[in-house]
Amino acid sequence: MKRFVISSLCAVMVLAPWQSSLAAGELVPHRALYQMSLAEANPRSGITGADGAMMYRFEDVCDAWTSETKVVLKLNYAEGGEIQTTWSFASWEAKDGLSYRFNVRHSRNGTAVEILEGQAKREVANGPATAKYSRPEDTTIELPNGTLFPTRHLAALIEAGQKNQLMVSEVVFDGASLDNPYQINALITKPKATTTDTKAARHIRMAFFPILATAEEPEFELGITYRPDGVAERIRQDFGSFSLELEPNNIEILSRPDC
């Protein structure tokens, strides 16, 4: 298992960072704690149980958005062993869509297995971008025109749901792995038949395909029920051989800055 995501479609809509009519300021700053458990596992995975927690924090800092994710997860195996994984991710995303910074720390049973740091920049909002990793050194990834960073991608998905668009495809860079950027194909469900509220929470199923790969199957999938303010009510991560369920224990709305 390479990563955890909460940040994220057939091409019926292309929303670059400067084009979304949904003000990303409508995304509410918040901190959420999720309990993690095993949803299902293929016998080939050898996994018999999972227990953990994820903390997610999203904030508006006037000229940018910041996010932080921390995960502690223990996986139990049929042979009797267990692996404890800790994973942290932090990002800073400029509201003008011109720059983005990120860092990742991943350890297994107390031993560091991956450290990623870097930033992405572009000259114009609708142009290509270059992502440069400082760790590992001398790693550069060219991003195509219109590549979205995570917060603008989330805003685009929520806006699509409010317009009753059911499919969205975007190229997204978050820096959380060297497989970036991803083509993220998202299917957005309609709200329950019992409501006519166009701003009701919607479930979004996303499939992540590294754009440099040729695989027909996604690297992983993610299902999230999002409120219109960007708060995730329920999360399911599907890694192919097993899936994790994340349910909120606590959601705290944070104050906005006085910019």
N, C-alpha and C positions, 0 to 999 in steps of 0.2 A: 504494500500500500504506500503510495508515494506522497499523498497530500490530502489535506482537508480543505473544503471550500465553502464559503458562504458569500461569496462575492460573486453574477456572473456574467427549428426555425426556418425552414425554406424561405428564400429571399423574397419576401413580399414587402419588406420595409427596410430602409437603410437610414439610420439616424446617426449622424456623426455627432461628436460632443457639442458642437455649437448650434445644432439644428433642433434639438428636442424641445417641443412646445410645453412639455411637462417641466416646470421649474424644479430642478433637482433640490432646490431649497425646501420643497414640500416633503422631502425625505427627512424624517424626524431623527434628531440625534438620540441615541439610546444605548443602553448596555443590557445585554441579555445573557443569561446562564442557561445552558441546555444540558439535560441528562442524556448520555449516550448508551445505547444498548444494541445487542445483535438482533437484527430483523430477520435475517435468514442466511444460511450458509450452505453452499454445495459441499457434499462430503469430500470432494477432492481438495477443498481448501484446508481441511484438517482443523478448522476453527470450531470450537464448541461453545464459546461464550465471549461476551465483550461487555466491558463496564468502563464508563469514563464520563468526562464532562468537558464542555466547551464554553468558553467565555468569549463573547463578541462585543466590541465597542465601536460605535460609529459616531463621529463628531463633525460639526461644521466649525471651521476655524477661519471664517471670513473669506479669505481668498482661495481656500482649498477645503477638501474633505479629508479626514483621516479615518483609518480603520485599524483595529487590532483584534487578532484572533489568537486565543491560547487553548490548546487541547492537551488533555492528559487521558490516555486510553490504554487499557489493559486487555489484551487478547489472550484467551485460553485455548490450548490445543489438545487434540485427542490423545496425543502421546503423554500428556500430563504437564507439559511445559507451559510457560506464559511469557509474553513479551509486553513490556510497558513502553509505550511511545509517547514522547512529548513533542509538540509541534507549535511553533509560534510564528505569526505573520503580522507584519505591520506595513501600512502604506500611507502615502501622502499624495493626493491627486489635485492638481491645480484646476480651478473652476473654468479657466479659459481653454482647457484641453491641451495645453502646450507642453506640460511636463508632469512627470509621475515618478515617485521614489518608492522603493520597497526593500524589505529585508525579511529573511526566513531563517529560522533555527529549527533543526530537526534532530532529535536524539532517540536512541533505542537502548533501553536498559542502562541509561545513564551515560552512554557513549555517543558523542556527536557523529552523525552520519551525513549531514548536509548543512551547509551554510551558504545562503545566497544573499547578495546585496547588489543594488544597482539603481539606475534611473533611466527613464526614457524621455526623449525630447523631440519636438518637431518645430519647424519654423512657422508653419501656418496651420490653422486648426483643421483644415480639410486635406492636409498633405501627408506624406509618409513620415514615419518616425524612426528613430534609432534607439534601441535599448542597449545600454552598456552595463555589463555586470562588473563590479569591482571584485566580487568573490563569486565564482572563480575568476581569476584575473584574465584579462584579455579575451573576454567573451562578449561578442557583439551580435545582436540579432536585428535585422532590418524588418520593420513593420510596414505593411502595405497601407495605401491611402485609406482613410476612414477607420483605421483600427481604433476601437473604443477601449478606454480604461474602465475599471470595474464599476464605479459609481454611475457613470453615464450609461453603461450597459444596463444596470438595474433600472435607471430612470426610463430607458427606452422600453424595457420589458413591461413595466407598470403602465406606461402610456399606451402601449399596444393593447394591453388587456382592457383598459378603459375605453378604447375604441373598438372593442370586440374583434380585434385581429387575433387570430388563433395560431399563427406561425411567424416566427422571426428568426433570421439568420444573421449573425454578426461575427466579425473577427475581433477577438478580445485579447488584450495583454494584461496580465496581472503580476508577472514576475515570480510566481510561486513555484515554478519549475522551469527547467531548461527546455521543456517541450513547447513552451510558448512561442508564438501566439496560438490560440485555439480558434477554430471555427466552431461556434456554439450554436447548435440548432435547437430551438426552443418551441415547445408546444404549450399553449396557454389554454387552460380549460375555461369554459363559461362558468359564471357564478351559479349557485344552486337555483333551481327553477322556482324556489319559493321567494326569491328576491328579485326586484327590478332595479336595484341599486347598481349603477354602472361603475361605482367605486368600491364594490365589494371585494373581499379577499379572493384571490385566484391562485390555483395551483399551477405551477410552471415546471415542466419536465425538460431538462436540458441535457443534451448529449455533447460531449467535448471531444473534438477531433483535432489533433495537432496538424496545422496546415502544411507542415513539411513532410508529414507521413502520408502513406497511400493506403492505410488500413481502411477496410469497409466498416469495421466495428469501432465504436467510440472507445477512447481510452478509459473513460468512466462516465457515469451519468449522475445527475443530481436532480432531485425533486424537492421543490420548496413551495409552501403555501405562503404567499406574500400578502400582507395588508397593503392598502394603497399608500401608506406612509413609509413603506420599505421595511417594516418589521416582519421578520420571519416567524410565523406561528408554528410551523412544523417543517422538519428537514429529513430527507432520506438520501443517503449516499450509497450508490451502487457501484461496487468495484468489480463486478462480473462474477467472481466466485463467492462473494458475500456482500451483505448490505448492512448498513448501520442506520438506526432510527435515532433522531434527536428530537426531544420534546422539551419545551421551555419550562424551567423551574421558576424563573423570575425574569421579568422585563421591566426595566426602569427607564423612563423617559428623562433625557438630560436637557438642560437649559441651552438655549442658543446664545452665542456671543453677542455682545453689544458692539457691532462693527462700525 
